[in-house]
Amino acid sequence: MTNVTGGTLRRRPAQRRSQERVERMLDECARLLDEVGYEGLTTKEVARRAEVPIGTFYQFFTDKQTLVRALALRNLDAFLDRMATRLADEPLSGWIGAVDLGIDEFVRMKRTTPGFGVVDFGEVLAAPGGPALPGTQRMLDTALENNVVVADHLRSLTVELLGVSPDPDLSRAFLVAVEAADAVLKLAFRVHPEGDPGLIAECKRLVRRYLSDHLG
């Protein structure tokens, strides 16, 4: 596990039972986001559906925003773990294959992961294609915007697993690529609930062509 979520809870669950309770609360949070959206989400209903006392909820989370933040971080953990495993185990066509893999994995999570259409890696979306609710641009890290955090993790994976030289300009290049992909994929899910295939293909083409100037 990449353990991006380390240190985000009010208190860390030390025992297995506590860990399971936290996971159940995050699972129910995700399902409720699909059912009622962020505005309809309540801590009381999360606790009820997770079958934990409301007091237990507040042992780990201060409010629904910190709960949703923990869910976003768990989503990023899952995405990065999947990327790292596949990059390590599967023969890919270098960084170009990694670009396609990252976009495909994001789209797969949009289509299949509960709550991911509302909260993917931090931003809380009013609808799967946006817009984002104000004040949710720094859910992953209070000091950095969500896409900065995502771009930095993807850059690190590329350098570590594909042997790419850690050029000083690479951080900026990955941030631009993530921002561009984020915008086009939001459009793809506004156009079609499953993500417009043509726009997803254009997203891959755009990111490949841009990064080719930096990765060769």
C-alpha positions as CSV (number, residue, x, y, z in Angstrom):
1,M,0.0,0.0,0.0
2,T,1.1,3.6,-0.7
3,N,-0.5,4.7,2.5
4,V,-1.3,8.3,1.3
5,T,-3.9,8.4,4.1
6,G,-1.5,8.1,6.9
7,G,-2.0,10.7,9.6
8,T,-5.4,12.0,8.2
9,L,-7.7,10.5,10.9
10,R,-8.4,12.1,14.2
11,R,-6.9,9.0,15.7
12,R,-5.4,6.0,14.0
13,P,-7.3,2.7,14.4
14,A,-4.9,0.5,16.3
15,Q,-7.0,-2.7,16.5
16,R,-8.4,-4.7,13.7
17,R,-12.0,-4.1,14.9
18,S,-11.4,-0.3,14.7
19,Q,-9.8,-0.6,11.3
20,E,-12.8,-2.5,10.0
21,R,-15.2,0.1,11.4
22,V,-13.3,2.9,9.7
23,E,-13.4,1.0,6.4
24,R,-17.2,0.4,6.8
25,M,-17.7,4.1,7.4
26,L,-15.8,5.0,4.3
27,D,-17.6,2.3,2.3
28,E,-21.0,3.7,3.4
29,C,-19.9,7.3,2.7
30,A,-19.0,6.3,-0.9
31,R,-22.4,4.6,-1.4
32,L,-24.3,7.5,0.1
33,L,-22.5,10.0,-2.2
34,D,-23.8,8.1,-5.2
35,E,-27.3,8.0,-3.7
36,V,-27.8,11.5,-2.2
37,G,-24.7,13.5,-3.2
38,Y,-22.4,15.5,-0.9
39,E,-25.1,17.9,0.3
40,G,-27.4,15.0,1.3
41,L,-24.6,13.2,3.1
42,T,-24.9,13.2,7.0
43,T,-22.6,11.8,9.6
44,K,-25.6,10.3,11.4
45,E,-26.6,8.2,8.4
46,V,-23.1,7.1,7.7
47,A,-22.8,5.8,11.3
48,R,-26.2,4.1,11.1
49,R,-25.5,2.3,7.9
50,A,-22.0,1.3,9.0
51,E,-23.6,0.0,12.3
52,V,-21.3,2.0,14.5
53,P,-22.3,4.4,17.4
54,I,-22.2,8.1,16.4
55,G,-19.7,8.6,19.1
56,T,-17.4,6.1,17.4
57,F,-17.7,8.1,14.2
58,Y,-16.4,11.2,16.0
59,Q,-13.5,9.3,17.5
60,F,-12.1,9.1,14.0
61,F,-13.6,12.0,12.0
62,T,-14.4,15.5,13.1
63,D,-17.2,16.0,10.5
64,K,-18.4,14.9,7.0
65,Q,-15.7,16.9,5.3
66,T,-12.9,15.0,7.0
67,L,-14.7,11.8,6.2
68,V,-14.9,12.7,2.5
69,R,-11.2,13.7,2.6
70,A,-10.3,10.3,4.0
71,L,-12.3,8.7,1.2
72,A,-10.5,10.8,-1.4
73,L,-7.2,9.8,0.0
74,R,-8.3,6.1,0.0
75,N,-9.2,6.5,-3.6
76,L,-5.8,7.9,-4.4
77,D,-4.2,5.0,-2.5
78,A,-6.1,2.5,-4.6
79,F,-5.3,4.2,-7.9
80,L,-1.6,4.5,-7.1
81,D,-1.4,0.9,-5.8
82,R,-3.0,-0.4,-9.0
83,M,-0.7,1.7,-11.1
84,A,2.4,0.6,-9.3
85,T,1.4,-3.1,-9.5
86,R,0.7,-3.0,-13.2
87,L,3.8,-0.9,-14.1
88,A,5.9,-3.4,-12.2
89,D,4.3,-6.6,-13.5
90,E,3.2,-5.9,-17.1
91,P,5.3,-5.1,-20.2
92,L,4.3,-1.6,-21.3
93,S,5.6,0.6,-24.1
94,G,7.5,2.8,-21.7
95,W,5.9,6.1,-20.5
96,I,3.4,6.1,-23.3
97,G,1.9,2.9,-22.0
98,A,1.9,4.4,-18.5
99,V,-0.1,7.4,-19.8
100,D,-2.7,5.1,-21.3
101,L,-2.8,2.9,-18.2
102,G,-3.3,5.9,-15.9
103,I,-6.1,7.3,-17.9
104,D,-7.8,3.9,-18.4
105,E,-7.5,3.2,-14.6
106,F,-9.0,6.5,-13.8
107,V,-11.9,5.9,-16.2
108,R,-12.4,2.4,-14.8
109,M,-12.7,3.8,-11.3
110,K,-15.2,6.5,-12.5
111,R,-17.3,3.7,-13.9
112,T,-17.1,1.1,-11.1
113,T,-15.9,2.6,-7.8
114,P,-18.7,3.7,-5.4
115,G,-18.6,7.4,-4.8
116,F,-15.9,8.1,-7.3
117,G,-18.2,10.0,-9.6
118,V,-18.7,12.6,-6.8
119,V,-15.4,12.5,-5.0
120,D,-12.4,11.1,-6.9
121,F,-9.1,12.6,-5.7
122,G,-10.4,15.4,-3.6
123,E,-12.7,17.7,-5.5
124,V,-16.4,17.3,-4.5
125,L,-18.4,17.4,-7.8
126,A,-22.0,18.5,-8.1
127,A,-22.2,16.0,-11.0
128,P,-19.8,13.5,-12.5
129,G,-18.5,16.0,-15.0
130,G,-18.3,18.9,-12.5
131,P,-18.4,21.7,-11.5
132,A,-16.5,21.2,-8.2
133,L,-17.9,22.7,-5.0
134,P,-16.0,25.7,-3.7
135,G,-13.4,25.0,-1.1
136,T,-12.7,21.4,-2.1
137,Q,-9.5,22.1,-4.2
138,R,-7.2,21.2,-1.3
139,M,-8.8,18.1,0.2
140,L,-5.7,15.9,-0.1
141,D,-3.3,18.3,1.5
142,T,-4.3,21.6,3.1
143,A,-1.2,23.3,1.6
144,L,-1.4,22.0,-1.9
145,E,-4.1,21.7,-4.6
146,N,-5.3,18.2,-5.3
147,N,-3.8,18.0,-8.8
148,V,-0.4,19.0,-7.4
149,V,-0.5,16.0,-5.1
150,V,-1.7,13.6,-7.8
151,A,0.9,14.9,-10.3
152,D,3.7,14.5,-7.8
153,H,2.8,10.9,-7.0
154,L,2.5,10.0,-10.7
155,R,5.9,11.7,-11.5
156,S,7.5,9.7,-8.6
157,L,6.0,6.4,-10.0
158,T,7.3,7.2,-13.5
159,V,10.8,8.0,-12.3
160,E,11.0,5.0,-10.0
161,L,9.4,2.2,-12.1
162,L,10.2,3.3,-15.6
163,G,13.7,4.7,-15.0
164,V,12.9,8.2,-16.3
165,S,15.5,10.8,-15.4
166,P,14.2,13.1,-12.6
167,D,14.6,16.3,-14.6
168,P,13.9,19.5,-12.6
169,D,11.2,20.5,-15.0
170,L,9.4,17.2,-14.8
171,S,7.2,18.2,-11.8
172,R,5.8,21.1,-13.8
173,A,5.3,19.0,-16.8
174,F,3.3,16.3,-14.9
175,L,1.2,19.0,-13.3
176,V,0.3,20.5,-16.6
177,A,-0.5,17.0,-17.9
178,V,-2.7,16.1,-14.9
179,E,-4.6,19.5,-15.2
180,A,-5.2,18.9,-18.9
181,A,-6.3,15.3,-18.4
182,D,-8.6,16.3,-15.6
183,A,-10.3,19.0,-17.7
184,V,-10.8,16.7,-20.7
185,L,-12.0,13.7,-18.6
186,K,-14.5,15.9,-16.8
187,L,-15.9,16.9,-20.2
188,A,-16.0,13.2,-21.3
189,F,-18.2,12.4,-18.3
190,R,-20.4,15.5,-18.8
191,V,-21.1,14.3,-22.4
192,H,-21.8,10.7,-21.5
193,P,-22.4,9.1,-18.0
194,E,-19.8,6.3,-18.8
195,G,-17.3,8.7,-20.3
196,D,-17.4,9.6,-24.0
197,P,-14.9,7.1,-25.7
198,G,-13.8,9.7,-28.3
199,L,-12.9,12.3,-25.7
200,I,-11.1,9.7,-23.6
201,A,-9.0,8.8,-26.7
202,E,-8.3,12.5,-27.3
203,C,-7.3,12.9,-23.7
204,K,-4.6,10.2,-24.2
205,R,-3.4,11.8,-27.4
206,L,-3.2,15.2,-25.8
207,V,-1.2,14.0,-22.8
208,R,1.1,11.8,-24.9
209,R,2.0,14.6,-27.3
210,Y,2.6,17.1,-24.5
211,L,4.8,14.8,-22.4
212,S,6.8,13.7,-25.5
213,D,8.6,17.1,-25.3
214,H,9.7,16.2,-21.8
215,L,10.1,12.4,-21.8
216,G,11.2,11.9,-25.4
